[in-house]
Amino acid sequence: MQKARNALTPDSLALLQAVASTGSFAAAARLLDLVPSALTYRVRQIEDALDVLLFDRSSRQARITPAGAELLRASEHLLEEIDAVANRVKRVATGWESQLTIAADGVISRPVLMELTEAFFALDPPTRVRIRDETLAGTLEALTSGHADLAIGVVLQPTTVAGVQNKPLGALNFVYAVAPHHPLAALQGLISDDVLRQHRAVAVADSVQRGRGLTVNLLGGQDVFTVPTMQAKLEAQLRGLGGGFVPEPMARPYVETGRLIVKTVGRMARQGRMSYAWRTRGEPGDVGRGLSWWLEQLERPKTRTALLERHHAA
């Protein structure tokens, strides 16, 4: 006797659907161009393999049993999945990636990133998309380690890693900001490093997995509150838990409403020169159709600006 999983083939499921829809073995045999005895034999083989009765044969009609009805409900989903997999494989063979992973630094606009993803999905590609939240050196490392295909918001100049290409994304200005109830908010004029050192700094942890991560604008001996994301850093500073540099576009609406105060400090304000980088499969232009679409969007100045500037939904 064959095993249950061997009995449930697409052909056998289609055969059972034919019997159920026509209501008789004879009608199903005509529909499938089979000899009635051959169809009946095949149904019996399936029932034996499953050790259940799928059709009640006590009358002239082939009435489906509850077990048979459950099998057919599940088989509709299975057959749809098989068709979907076949279509997916066919489309992947045309140059689409099965999965595209994008590493995005915390300074990159999530609303704009979601808008781009929405436009990509509108193409109905066979490519699954995965977005990784990264910070500082971890953004580039995700790419060079093979865990991402595209990195947006790279702060380091990619080294001569084989198969990695990069282009400028744009400049991102940072401001030193504190909550209005923070002690530094009441100080006038330029704030020296000695004064800053007396107050807690909020820092985002570098997501790099190997080696030492980057530390930016932290003073020796200063108390540091480390958080996992730029959004968490902004939230901490809004609550007065510390001060620090944040991207000006992210801070802008809070500065305009008075929830953050921008202070002038002795150390130079950061201006990040951001870039984006991607991995190729050989020659510089050898990329899949999914990655090619994303690179086309990043060629547009408005898209690059929006990824750095527009952090709040319109």
C-alpha positions as a LaTeX table, in Angstrom:
\begin{tabular}{lrrr}
\hline
Residue & $x$ (\AA) & $y$ (\AA) & $z$ (\AA) \\
\hline
Met1 & 0.00 & 0.00 & 0.00 \\
Gln2 & 1.38 & 3.41 & $-0.93$ \\
Lys3 & 2.03 & 6.03 & 1.73 \\
Ala4 & $-0.48$ & 8.82 & 2.30 \\
Arg5 & 1.85 & 11.57 & 1.10 \\
Asn6 & 2.53 & 9.65 & $-2.14$ \\
Ala7 & $-1.20$ & 9.30 & $-2.75$ \\
Leu8 & $-1.90$ & 13.04 & $-2.49$ \\
Thr9 & $-0.52$ & 14.16 & $-5.83$ \\
Pro10 & $-1.94$ & 17.10 & $-7.81$ \\
Asp11 & $-3.49$ & 14.63 & $-10.27$ \\
Ser12 & $-5.18$ & 12.61 & $-7.54$ \\
Leu13 & $-6.52$ & 15.75 & $-5.84$ \\
Ala14 & $-7.92$ & 16.98 & $-9.17$ \\
Leu15 & $-9.53$ & 13.57 & $-9.65$ \\
Leu16 & $-11.26$ & 13.76 & $-6.26$ \\
Gln17 & $-12.47$ & 17.27 & $-7.03$ \\
Ala18 & $-14.00$ & 16.01 & $-10.28$ \\
Val19 & $-15.92$ & 13.23 & $-8.48$ \\
Ala20 & $-17.18$ & 15.68 & $-5.83$ \\
Ser21 & $-18.24$ & 18.32 & $-8.35$ \\
Thr22 & $-20.06$ & 15.91 & $-10.71$ \\
Gly23 & $-21.60$ & 13.78 & $-7.95$ \\
Ser24 & $-20.83$ & 10.43 & $-9.61$ \\
Phe25 & $-17.91$ & 8.29 & $-10.62$ \\
Ala26 & $-19.30$ & 7.79 & $-14.12$ \\
Ala27 & $-19.69$ & 11.53 & $-14.79$ \\
Ala28 & $-16.23$ & 12.24 & $-13.40$ \\
Ala29 & $-14.76$ & 9.49 & $-15.62$ \\
Arg30 & $-16.35$ & 11.08 & $-18.70$ \\
Leu31 & $-15.05$ & 14.50 & $-17.67$ \\
Leu32 & $-11.54$ & 13.16 & $-17.22$ \\
Asp33 & $-11.69$ & 10.86 & $-20.24$ \\
Leu34 & $-11.11$ & 7.77 & $-18.09$ \\
Val35 & $-12.68$ & 4.34 & $-17.96$ \\
Pro36 & $-15.05$ & 4.32 & $-14.93$ \\
Ser37 & $-13.40$ & 1.26 & $-13.44$ \\
Ala38 & $-9.98$ & 2.94 & $-13.67$ \\
Leu39 & $-11.24$ & 6.04 & $-11.89$ \\
Thr40 & $-12.93$ & 3.97 & $-9.18$ \\
Tyr41 & $-9.71$ & 1.99 & $-8.67$ \\
Arg42 & $-7.64$ & 5.16 & $-8.28$ \\
Val43 & $-10.09$ & 6.62 & $-5.73$ \\
Arg44 & $-9.95$ & 3.35 & $-3.79$ \\
Gln45 & $-6.12$ & 3.52 & $-3.77$ \\
Ile46 & $-6.24$ & 7.02 & $-2.28$ \\
Glu47 & $-8.75$ & 5.91 & 0.38 \\
Asp48 & $-6.61$ & 2.90 & 1.27 \\
Ala49 & $-3.49$ & 5.07 & 1.58 \\
Leu50 & $-5.29$ & 7.51 & 3.88 \\
Asp51 & $-7.26$ & 4.74 & 5.62 \\
Val52 & $-10.48$ & 6.78 & 5.34 \\
Leu53 & $-13.65$ & 6.67 & 3.27 \\
Leu54 & $-13.81$ & 9.76 & 1.05 \\
Phe55 & $-17.08$ & 9.02 & $-0.76$ \\
Asp56 & $-20.27$ & 7.30 & 0.44 \\
Arg57 & $-21.21$ & 4.74 & $-2.22$ \\
Ser58 & $-24.41$ & 3.50 & $-0.57$ \\
Ser59 & $-26.57$ & 5.24 & $-3.19$ \\
Arg60 & $-26.33$ & 5.94 & $-6.93$ \\
Gln61 & $-24.64$ & 9.27 & $-6.14$ \\
Ala62 & $-21.06$ & 9.58 & $-4.89$ \\
Arg63 & $-21.69$ & 11.60 & $-1.75$ \\
Ile64 & $-18.59$ & 13.07 & $-0.20$ \\
Thr65 & $-17.93$ & 12.21 & 3.44 \\
Pro66 & $-16.86$ & 14.79 & 6.07 \\
Ala67 & $-13.30$ & 13.46 & 5.77 \\
Gly68 & $-13.44$ & 13.84 & 2.00 \\
Ala69 & $-14.83$ & 17.38 & 2.29 \\
Glu70 & $-11.97$ & 18.35 & 4.61 \\
Leu71 & $-9.42$ & 16.89 & 2.18 \\
Leu72 & $-10.90$ & 18.85 & $-0.72$ \\
Arg73 & $-10.93$ & 22.09 & 1.30 \\
Ala74 & $-7.25$ & 21.63 & 2.02 \\
Ser75 & $-6.49$ & 20.47 & $-1.52$ \\
Glu76 & $-7.79$ & 23.73 & $-3.01$ \\
His77 & $-5.14$ & 25.59 & $-1.02$ \\
Leu78 & $-2.46$ & 23.03 & $-1.90$ \\
Leu79 & $-3.17$ & 23.21 & $-5.62$ \\
Glu80 & $-3.11$ & 27.02 & $-5.51$ \\
Glu81 & 0.24 & 26.86 & $-3.72$ \\
Ile82 & 1.64 & 24.48 & $-6.33$ \\
Asp83 & 0.53 & 26.81 & $-9.11$ \\
Ala84 & 2.02 & 29.79 & $-7.25$ \\
Val85 & 5.35 & 28.02 & $-6.78$ \\
Ala86 & 5.46 & 27.06 & $-10.45$ \\
Asn87 & 4.77 & 30.65 & $-11.50$ \\
Arg88 & 7.33 & 31.94 & $-8.99$ \\
Val89 & 10.07 & 29.61 & $-10.25$ \\
Lys90 & 9.30 & 30.59 & $-13.84$ \\
Arg91 & 9.55 & 34.30 & $-13.03$ \\
Val92 & 12.73 & 33.91 & $-10.96$ \\
Ala93 & 14.26 & 32.22 & $-14.00$ \\
Thr94 & 13.69 & 35.48 & $-15.90$ \\
Gly95 & 16.15 & 37.33 & $-13.67$ \\
Trp96 & 14.17 & 38.21 & $-10.53$ \\
Glu97 & 15.80 & 37.41 & $-7.19$ \\
Ser98 & 13.97 & 35.06 & $-4.84$ \\
Gln99 & 14.78 & 37.45 & $-1.95$ \\
Leu100 & 16.23 & 40.95 & $-1.74$ \\
Thr101 & 17.63 & 42.14 & 1.58 \\
Ile102 & 18.07 & 45.86 & 2.21 \\
Ala103 & 20.18 & 47.15 & 5.11 \\
Ala104 & 18.98 & 50.63 & 6.07 \\
Asp105 & 20.78 & 52.85 & 8.56 \\
Gly106 & 18.66 & 54.38 & 11.32 \\
Val107 & 19.01 & 57.84 & 9.78 \\
Ile108 & 17.15 & 56.74 & 6.65 \\
Ser109 & 13.48 & 57.74 & 6.41 \\
Arg110 & 11.27 & 54.75 & 7.15 \\
Pro111 & 8.14 & 56.33 & 5.59 \\
Val112 & 9.98 & 56.86 & 2.29 \\
Leu113 & 11.48 & 53.37 & 2.50 \\
Met114 & 7.98 & 51.93 & 2.93 \\
Glu115 & 6.69 & 54.00 & $-0.01$ \\
Leu116 & 9.43 & 52.58 & $-2.21$ \\
Thr117 & 8.64 & 49.06 & $-1.01$ \\
Glu118 & 4.96 & 49.62 & $-1.77$ \\
Ala119 & 5.83 & 50.73 & $-5.32$ \\
Phe120 & 8.07 & 47.69 & $-5.73$ \\
Phe121 & 5.32 & 45.30 & $-4.61$ \\
Ala122 & 2.95 & 46.98 & $-7.08$ \\
Leu123 & 5.06 & 45.38 & $-9.82$ \\
Asp124 & 3.92 & 42.00 & $-8.47$ \\
Pro125 & 7.48 & 40.63 & $-8.46$ \\
Pro126 & 8.33 & 37.10 & $-7.31$ \\
Thr127 & 10.96 & 38.68 & $-5.04$ \\
Arg128 & 10.51 & 38.70 & $-1.29$ \\
Val129 & 11.86 & 41.82 & 0.45 \\
Arg130 & 13.57 & 41.91 & 3.82 \\
Ile131 & 14.66 & 45.15 & 5.50 \\
Arg132 & 17.35 & 45.14 & 8.18 \\
Asp133 & 17.73 & 47.97 & 10.71 \\
Glu134 & 21.42 & 48.82 & 10.98 \\
Thr135 & 23.55 & 51.57 & 12.52 \\
Leu136 & 26.88 & 53.16 & 11.58 \\
Ala137 & 29.49 & 50.56 & 10.52 \\
Gly138 & 26.92 & 47.78 & 10.78 \\
Thr139 & 25.14 & 49.07 & 7.68 \\
Leu140 & 28.14 & 48.44 & 5.46 \\
Glu141 & 29.07 & 45.23 & 7.26 \\
Ala142 & 25.64 & 43.75 & 6.50 \\
Leu143 & 26.48 & 44.21 & 2.82 \\
Thr144 & 30.11 & 43.08 & 2.81 \\
Ser145 & 29.33 & 40.02 & 4.95 \\
Gly146 & 26.74 & 38.88 & 2.44 \\
His147 & 23.73 & 39.44 & 4.70 \\
Ala148 & 22.32 & 42.22 & 2.51 \\
Asp149 & 22.16 & 42.99 & $-1.21$ \\
Leu150 & 21.71 & 46.76 & $-0.85$ \\
Ala151 & 22.84 & 49.11 & 1.92 \\
Ile152 & 21.28 & 52.56 & 2.21 \\
Gly153 & 22.86 & 55.14 & 4.51 \\
Val154 & 26.46 & 53.93 & 4.53 \\
Val155 & 28.67 & 56.24 & 6.61 \\
Leu156 & 31.97 & 54.60 & 5.74 \\
Gln157 & 33.55 & 54.60 & 2.31 \\
Pro158 & 33.32 & 51.02 & 1.12 \\
Thr159 & 36.73 & 49.46 & 0.85 \\
Thr160 & 37.87 & 47.53 & $-2.20$ \\
Val161 & 35.55 & 44.61 & $-1.49$ \\
Ala162 & 35.05 & 42.44 & $-4.55$ \\
Gly163 & 31.61 & 42.84 & $-6.04$ \\
Val164 & 30.62 & 45.94 & $-4.03$ \\
Gln165 & 29.66 & 49.17 & $-5.81$ \\
Asn166 & 28.64 & 52.47 & $-4.20$ \\
Lys167 & 27.32 & 55.94 & $-5.04$ \\
Pro168 & 26.68 & 59.11 & $-3.00$ \\
Leu169 & 23.31 & 59.43 & $-1.30$ \\
Gly170 & 23.74 & 62.97 & 0.03 \\
Ala171 & 24.80 & 65.07 & 3.02 \\
Leu172 & 22.96 & 64.85 & 6.33 \\
Asn173 & 23.30 & 67.62 & 8.89 \\
Phe174 & 23.18 & 66.91 & 12.63 \\
Val175 & 22.25 & 69.27 & 15.47 \\
Tyr176 & 22.92 & 69.03 & 19.20 \\
Ala177 & 19.53 & 68.95 & 20.90 \\
Val178 & 18.11 & 68.59 & 24.39 \\
Ala179 & 14.65 & 68.68 & 25.91 \\
Pro180 & 13.49 & 72.07 & 27.25 \\
His181 & 13.61 & 70.74 & 30.84 \\
His182 & 17.20 & 69.47 & 30.46 \\
Pro183 & 19.81 & 71.49 & 32.44 \\
Leu184 & 21.70 & 72.41 & 29.25 \\
Ala185 & 18.59 & 74.03 & 27.73 \\
Ala186 & 18.88 & 77.06 & 30.01 \\
Leu187 & 22.53 & 77.78 & 29.17 \\
Gln188 & 23.27 & 80.67 & 26.83 \\
Gly189 & 25.99 & 80.86 & 24.20 \\
Leu190 & 28.50 & 78.23 & 23.21 \\
Ile191 & 28.67 & 75.14 & 25.44 \\
Ser192 & 32.19 & 73.79 & 25.95 \\
Asp193 & 33.25 & 70.15 & 26.08 \\
Asp194 & 33.96 & 70.51 & 29.81 \\
Val195 & 30.34 & 71.45 & 30.42 \\
Leu196 & 29.00 & 68.73 & 28.10 \\
Arg197 & 31.10 & 66.14 & 29.93 \\
Gln198 & 29.10 & 66.82 & 33.11 \\
His199 & 25.89 & 65.65 & 31.45 \\
Arg200 & 24.79 & 62.28 & 30.13 \\
Ala201 & 25.05 & 61.66 & 26.40 \\
Val202 & 22.61 & 59.47 & 24.48 \\
Ala203 & 24.31 & 57.28 & 21.89 \\
Val204 & 23.14 & 54.73 & 19.35 \\
Ala205 & 24.93 & 51.40 & 19.52 \\
Asp206 & 26.79 & 50.44 & 16.35 \\
Ser207 & 25.17 & 47.32 & 14.91 \\
Val208 & 28.49 & 45.97 & 13.61 \\
Gln209 & 28.93 & 42.29 & 14.51 \\
Arg210 & 32.67 & 41.91 & 14.03 \\
Gly211 & 35.35 & 44.20 & 15.40 \\
Arg212 & 34.81 & 47.48 & 17.21 \\
Gly213 & 31.97 & 49.74 & 16.25 \\
Leu214 & 32.15 & 53.46 & 15.60 \\
Thr215 & 31.74 & 55.99 & 18.39 \\
Val216 & 30.87 & 59.51 & 17.30 \\
Asn217 & 31.09 & 62.73 & 19.33 \\
Leu218 & 31.39 & 61.09 & 22.74 \\
Leu219 & 33.69 & 62.63 & 25.34 \\
Gly220 & 36.08 & 60.70 & 27.56 \\
Gly221 & 34.68 & 60.27 & 31.06 \\
Gln222 & 31.15 & 61.23 & 30.02 \\
Asp223 & 28.17 & 59.18 & 31.22 \\
Val224 & 26.57 & 57.48 & 28.23 \\
Phe225 & 23.08 & 56.05 & 27.78 \\
Thr226 & 23.24 & 53.63 & 24.86 \\
Val227 & 20.12 & 52.80 & 22.85 \\
Pro228 & 19.60 & 50.45 & 19.88 \\
Thr229 & 18.17 & 52.83 & 17.26 \\
Met230 & 18.17 & 56.46 & 16.19 \\
Gln231 & 14.44 & 56.62 & 16.90 \\
Ala232 & 15.10 & 55.44 & 20.46 \\
Lys233 & 17.84 & 58.08 & 20.81 \\
Leu234 & 15.41 & 60.78 & 19.74 \\
Glu235 & 12.81 & 59.50 & 22.20 \\
Ala236 & 15.38 & 59.48 & 25.03 \\
Gln237 & 16.37 & 63.08 & 24.31 \\
Leu238 & 12.72 & 64.18 & 24.14 \\
Arg239 & 12.35 & 62.76 & 27.66 \\
Gly240 & 15.41 & 64.67 & 28.89 \\
Leu241 & 17.45 & 61.52 & 29.54 \\
Gly242 & 20.51 & 63.07 & 27.90 \\
Gly243 & 21.75 & 65.18 & 25.03 \\
Gly244 & 23.43 & 64.48 & 21.74 \\
Phe245 & 23.60 & 65.01 & 18.02 \\
Val246 & 20.57 & 63.91 & 15.99 \\
Pro247 & 19.79 & 64.28 & 12.29 \\
Glu248 & 18.35 & 67.76 & 11.74 \\
Pro249 & 15.43 & 66.49 & 9.59 \\
Met250 & 14.40 & 64.04 & 12.34 \\
Ala251 & 14.62 & 66.73 & 15.02 \\
Arg252 & 13.00 & 69.50 & 12.96 \\
Pro253 & 9.30 & 69.02 & 13.89 \\
Tyr254 & 10.19 & 68.74 & 17.58 \\
Val255 & 12.36 & 71.87 & 17.41 \\
Glu256 & 9.53 & 73.76 & 15.68 \\
Thr257 & 7.07 & 72.79 & 18.43 \\
Gly258 & 9.53 & 73.49 & 21.26 \\
Arg259 & 9.92 & 69.89 & 22.39 \\
Leu260 & 13.65 & 70.01 & 21.57 \\
Ile261 & 16.09 & 72.89 & 21.96 \\
Val262 & 19.08 & 73.16 & 19.63 \\
Lys263 & 22.25 & 74.25 & 21.41 \\
Thr264 & 25.54 & 75.54 & 20.07 \\
Val265 & 28.41 & 73.40 & 21.30 \\
Gly266 & 32.16 & 73.75 & 21.06 \\
Arg267 & 32.71 & 70.55 & 19.16 \\
Met268 & 31.94 & 70.66 & 15.46 \\
Ala269 & 28.43 & 69.69 & 14.45 \\
Arg270 & 28.33 & 66.54 & 12.43 \\
Gln271 & 27.64 & 66.46 & 8.73 \\
Gly272 & 27.38 & 62.92 & 7.50 \\
Arg273 & 28.31 & 62.16 & 3.92 \\
Met274 & 26.03 & 59.25 & 3.23 \\
Ser275 & 26.17 & 56.78 & 0.37 \\
Tyr276 & 24.44 & 53.64 & $-0.79$ \\
Ala277 & 26.16 & 50.44 & $-1.85$ \\
Trp278 & 25.18 & 47.16 & $-3.40$ \\
Arg279 & 26.58 & 43.76 & $-4.26$ \\
Thr280 & 26.88 & 42.50 & $-7.83$ \\
Arg281 & 27.06 & 38.92 & $-9.03$ \\
Gly282 & 30.15 & 39.42 & $-11.18$ \\
Glu283 & 30.51 & 42.35 & $-13.52$ \\
Pro284 & 29.57 & 45.81 & $-12.13$ \\
Gly285 & 26.23 & 45.81 & $-13.95$ \\
Asp286 & 25.34 & 42.21 & $-13.18$ \\
Val287 & 22.41 & 42.56 & $-10.76$ \\
Gly288 & 18.98 & 40.97 & $-10.55$ \\
Arg289 & 15.86 & 42.73 & $-11.75$ \\
Gly290 & 14.69 & 43.50 & $-8.21$ \\
Leu291 & 17.94 & 45.20 & $-7.19$ \\
Ser292 & 18.05 & 46.94 & $-10.55$ \\
Trp293 & 14.65 & 48.52 & $-9.82$ \\
Trp294 & 15.84 & 49.85 & $-6.45$ \\
Leu295 & 19.01 & 51.24 & $-7.98$ \\
Glu296 & 16.93 & 53.04 & $-10.60$ \\
Gln297 & 14.93 & 54.74 & $-7.84$ \\
Leu298 & 18.13 & 55.75 & $-6.03$ \\
Glu299 & 19.40 & 57.43 & $-9.20$ \\
Arg300 & 16.64 & 60.02 & $-8.75$ \\
Pro301 & 17.75 & 63.10 & $-6.74$ \\
Lys302 & 14.26 & 63.53 & $-5.23$ \\
Thr303 & 14.30 & 59.98 & $-3.91$ \\
Arg304 & 17.76 & 60.38 & $-2.36$ \\
Thr305 & 16.75 & 63.67 & $-0.73$ \\
Ala306 & 13.51 & 62.21 & 0.60 \\
Leu307 & 15.33 & 59.25 & 2.16 \\
Leu308 & 17.45 & 61.69 & 4.18 \\
Glu309 & 14.94 & 64.48 & 4.78 \\
Arg310 & 11.34 & 63.23 & 5.01 \\
His311 & 11.07 & 61.36 & 8.29 \\
His312 & 7.45 & 62.15 & 8.99 \\
Ala313 & 4.40 & 61.10 & 7.00 \\
Ala314 & 2.94 & 63.82 & 4.83 \\
\hline
\end{tabular}
